[in-house]
Amino acid sequence: MKKITVLASTLLPLAACSAPEEDTRGVTHNETLLSVSASGEAESRPDEARFEAGINAWAKTASAASEAANGDIAQVVAALKALGIAQDDIQTRTVGVSRVDWGDRKGQYQASNVIAVTVRDVTKAGSAVTAVTEAGANVLSGPNLRISDPETAANSAYAAAYKAARKRAEAYADAAGMEISRVLYIRDAGGSQGNRYFQAAIPTAPPPPPVAPPAIAAYPRPESGIDTSAVMTGQTSSAVTVQVDFALVPK
């Protein structure tokens, strides 16, 4: 018993003289950890547009229906190229042919050919839609207005989110009679930009479900004199969230 007491009395001064260990979260013995979550938003004007256009054609045979659809879509593509749309910005989306077993066209064949179009100059979006309908397109979906450089637009939102987190942390610290000594940790919690989603650095929940594109429907060709070129670009909002850990010390 006496031996154990001597050892304990010897170890106590050593423990008292050792340096305080740093917390696994990065704070020292005289610091307080504060975790803050904040959001930021930024508005940007879309600079490109995407839409789908195509042809539905009917004939007594599958080959005749396909030939008609392919011939008509070639005219649609030619109209887009004449407007300055590059070949790389025109992509086939669906091609199909099927027998019609109901309605007035029962027994005939329906062929479809749909293309996806990217208009790099958003001011030409309305003209592109008008051009494809005048060229014979009877399938139309869109346009979907987008930002060609989403990262640059989102960075402004991230900067606003961090500033909001810092301001909130300063309010907490001031109320507690403390001040911020340093930033320990910053986590990108993800966000959205229109129908785009930014993945969080460390997902804490399943990502939001993808937004289904609108169903492609056939529309009658516009009559002569109808203005189909009005496309209002408006603004697209980038909304993001960050989580920041601050170390606080007494004032």
C-alpha positions as CSV (number, residue, x, y, z in Angstrom):
1,M,0.0,0.0,0.0
2,K,2.8,2.4,1.0
3,K,4.5,1.7,-2.4
4,I,1.4,2.7,-4.4
5,T,1.0,5.9,-2.5
6,V,4.5,7.0,-3.2
7,L,4.1,6.3,-6.9
8,A,0.9,8.4,-7.1
9,S,2.5,11.3,-5.4
10,T,5.4,11.1,-7.9
11,L,3.2,11.1,-11.0
12,L,0.9,14.0,-10.0
13,P,3.5,16.7,-10.5
14,L,4.4,15.2,-13.9
15,A,0.8,15.3,-15.0
16,A,0.5,18.9,-13.9
17,C,3.6,20.0,-15.8
18,S,2.6,18.3,-19.1
19,A,1.2,20.5,-21.9
20,P,-2.6,20.4,-22.3
21,E,-3.6,18.1,-25.2
22,E,-5.4,19.6,-28.2
23,D,-9.1,18.5,-28.7
24,T,-9.6,16.2,-31.6
25,R,-11.8,18.9,-33.1
26,G,-8.9,21.3,-33.2
27,V,-9.6,23.5,-30.2
28,T,-7.1,23.9,-27.3
29,H,-8.0,23.9,-23.6
30,N,-8.7,27.7,-23.5
31,E,-10.9,27.7,-26.7
32,T,-14.6,27.1,-27.3
33,L,-15.8,25.4,-30.4
34,L,-18.7,27.1,-32.3
35,S,-20.3,25.4,-35.3
36,V,-22.3,27.6,-37.7
37,S,-24.4,26.8,-40.8
38,A,-25.3,29.6,-43.2
39,S,-26.7,30.1,-46.7
40,G,-25.9,32.5,-49.5
41,E,-27.5,33.4,-52.7
42,A,-26.5,35.1,-55.9
43,E,-28.4,36.1,-59.0
44,S,-27.0,35.6,-62.5
45,R,-28.5,36.1,-66.0
46,P,-28.7,32.9,-68.1
47,D,-26.6,33.0,-71.3
48,E,-27.6,29.9,-73.1
49,A,-30.8,27.9,-73.9
50,R,-31.6,24.3,-74.5
51,F,-34.7,22.9,-76.1
52,E,-35.9,19.8,-78.0
53,A,-37.6,19.8,-81.4
54,G,-38.7,17.0,-83.6
55,I,-41.0,15.4,-86.1
56,N,-43.9,13.0,-85.8
57,A,-44.8,11.5,-89.2
58,W,-47.4,8.9,-90.2
59,A,-47.6,6.6,-93.2
60,K,-48.9,3.2,-94.4
61,T,-45.6,1.5,-93.9
62,A,-42.8,1.8,-91.3
63,S,-40.2,2.7,-94.0
64,A,-42.3,5.4,-95.5
65,A,-43.0,6.9,-92.1
66,S,-39.3,6.8,-91.2
67,E,-38.3,8.4,-94.5
68,A,-40.8,11.2,-94.0
69,A,-39.6,11.9,-90.5
70,N,-36.0,11.8,-91.4
71,G,-36.6,14.1,-94.4
72,D,-38.4,16.6,-92.3
73,I,-35.9,16.6,-89.5
74,A,-33.2,17.3,-92.0
75,Q,-35.0,20.5,-92.9
76,V,-35.2,21.4,-89.2
77,V,-31.5,20.9,-88.8
78,A,-30.8,23.0,-91.9
79,A,-32.9,25.8,-90.5
80,L,-30.9,25.7,-87.2
81,K,-27.5,25.8,-89.1
82,A,-28.7,28.7,-91.2
83,L,-29.3,30.5,-87.9
84,G,-25.7,29.9,-86.8
85,I,-26.2,26.9,-84.5
86,A,-23.1,24.6,-84.7
87,Q,-23.3,21.0,-85.6
88,D,-21.9,20.0,-82.1
89,D,-24.9,21.8,-80.5
90,I,-27.4,19.6,-82.3
91,Q,-27.8,16.0,-80.9
92,T,-30.3,13.3,-81.7
93,R,-32.4,12.5,-78.7
94,T,-34.9,9.9,-79.8
95,V,-35.6,8.0,-83.1
96,G,-38.5,5.5,-83.3
97,V,-41.2,4.0,-85.3
98,S,-44.3,2.1,-84.1
99,R,-47.6,0.8,-85.5
100,V,-50.7,2.7,-84.5
101,D,-53.4,0.4,-83.1
102,W,-56.1,3.0,-82.2
103,G,-57.8,6.1,-83.4
104,D,-58.2,7.5,-86.9
105,R,-54.7,6.4,-87.9
106,K,-55.2,2.8,-86.8
107,G,-53.1,0.5,-89.0
108,Q,-50.6,3.2,-90.0
109,Y,-47.1,3.6,-88.7
110,Q,-45.8,6.6,-86.7
111,A,-42.2,7.6,-86.9
112,S,-40.5,10.2,-84.7
113,N,-37.2,11.9,-84.8
114,V,-36.4,14.4,-82.0
115,I,-33.2,16.4,-81.5
116,A,-31.8,18.4,-78.6
117,V,-30.5,21.9,-79.4
118,T,-28.2,24.1,-77.4
119,V,-28.3,27.8,-78.3
120,R,-25.1,29.4,-77.0
121,D,-26.4,33.0,-77.6
122,V,-29.5,33.2,-75.4
123,T,-30.8,36.2,-77.5
124,K,-31.3,33.8,-80.4
125,A,-33.4,31.3,-78.4
126,G,-36.7,32.6,-79.6
127,S,-35.5,32.9,-83.2
128,A,-34.3,29.2,-83.0
129,V,-37.7,28.1,-81.8
130,T,-39.4,30.0,-84.6
131,A,-37.0,28.6,-87.2
132,V,-37.7,25.0,-86.3
133,T,-41.4,25.4,-86.2
134,E,-41.4,27.1,-89.6
135,A,-39.2,24.3,-90.9
136,G,-41.9,21.8,-90.0
137,A,-41.2,20.7,-86.4
138,N,-44.4,19.5,-84.7
139,V,-42.7,18.4,-81.5
140,L,-41.4,21.0,-79.1
141,S,-40.1,21.1,-75.5
142,G,-38.4,24.0,-73.7
143,P,-36.5,26.2,-73.8
144,N,-34.5,25.6,-70.6
145,L,-32.5,28.6,-69.8
146,R,-29.1,27.9,-68.3
147,I,-25.8,29.5,-67.2
148,S,-22.9,28.2,-69.2
149,D,-20.3,28.7,-66.4
150,P,-22.2,27.6,-63.3
151,E,-19.1,27.5,-61.0
152,T,-18.4,31.2,-61.5
153,A,-22.0,32.1,-60.7
154,A,-22.0,29.8,-57.7
155,N,-18.8,31.2,-56.2
156,S,-20.5,34.5,-55.5
157,A,-23.1,32.6,-53.5
158,Y,-20.5,30.7,-51.6
159,A,-18.7,33.9,-50.7
160,A,-22.0,35.3,-49.4
161,A,-22.6,32.1,-47.4
162,Y,-19.3,32.3,-45.7
163,K,-19.7,36.0,-44.9
164,A,-23.1,35.2,-43.3
165,A,-21.5,32.4,-41.3
166,R,-18.8,34.7,-40.0
167,K,-21.3,37.4,-39.1
168,R,-23.4,35.0,-37.2
169,A,-20.4,33.6,-35.3
170,E,-19.4,37.1,-34.3
171,A,-22.9,37.7,-32.9
172,Y,-22.7,34.5,-30.9
173,A,-19.2,35.3,-29.6
174,D,-20.1,38.9,-28.7
175,A,-23.1,37.7,-26.7
176,A,-20.9,35.2,-24.8
177,G,-18.2,37.8,-24.1
178,M,-15.8,36.1,-26.5
179,E,-14.2,36.6,-29.8
180,I,-13.2,34.5,-32.8
181,S,-9.6,33.4,-32.7
182,R,-9.4,31.2,-35.8
183,V,-11.4,29.2,-38.4
184,L,-11.1,25.4,-37.8
185,Y,-13.2,23.9,-40.5
186,I,-15.2,24.8,-43.6
187,R,-17.5,22.3,-45.3
188,D,-19.4,22.8,-48.6
189,A,-22.9,21.6,-47.9
190,G,-24.0,21.8,-51.5
191,G,-26.9,23.8,-53.1
192,S,-28.7,24.4,-56.3
193,Q,-28.7,26.6,-59.4
194,G,-32.0,26.5,-61.3
195,N,-32.5,22.8,-62.0
196,R,-28.8,22.0,-61.3
197,Y,-27.7,20.7,-58.0
198,F,-24.2,21.1,-56.3
199,Q,-23.1,18.0,-54.4
200,A,-22.1,18.5,-50.8
201,A,-18.5,17.7,-49.8
202,I,-19.6,15.1,-47.3
203,P,-23.2,14.1,-48.0
204,T,-25.3,13.9,-44.8
205,A,-28.5,13.1,-46.6
206,P,-29.5,11.6,-50.0
207,P,-29.3,14.1,-52.8
208,P,-32.6,15.6,-54.0
209,P,-34.3,13.5,-56.7
210,P,-33.7,14.6,-60.3
211,V,-36.2,16.8,-61.8
212,A,-38.0,15.0,-64.6
213,P,-38.0,16.9,-67.9
214,P,-41.3,18.0,-69.2
215,A,-43.1,15.5,-71.4
216,I,-42.5,16.0,-75.1
217,A,-45.8,16.9,-76.8
218,A,-46.8,17.6,-80.3
219,Y,-48.0,21.1,-81.0
220,P,-49.7,22.5,-84.2
221,R,-47.4,24.6,-86.3
222,P,-47.8,28.3,-85.6
223,E,-49.8,30.3,-88.1
224,S,-48.1,33.0,-90.1
225,G,-47.7,36.3,-88.2
226,I,-47.7,34.7,-84.7
227,D,-44.7,35.9,-82.7
228,T,-43.0,32.9,-81.0
229,S,-39.7,34.6,-80.5
230,A,-40.3,36.2,-77.1
231,V,-38.0,34.6,-74.6
232,M,-37.6,36.3,-71.3
233,T,-34.2,35.3,-69.7
234,G,-34.8,36.8,-66.3
235,Q,-32.4,35.8,-63.5
236,T,-31.3,32.4,-62.2
237,S,-30.6,32.1,-58.5
238,S,-27.7,30.1,-57.0
239,A,-28.4,29.1,-53.4
240,V,-25.7,27.3,-51.4
241,T,-25.0,26.3,-47.8
242,V,-21.7,26.1,-45.8
243,Q,-20.9,24.8,-42.4
244,V,-18.0,26.6,-40.6
245,D,-16.3,25.7,-37.2
246,F,-14.8,28.6,-35.3
247,A,-12.6,28.6,-32.3
248,L,-13.6,31.3,-29.7
249,V,-11.5,32.7,-26.9
250,P,-12.4,35.1,-24.0
251,K,-12.0,38.8,-24.8
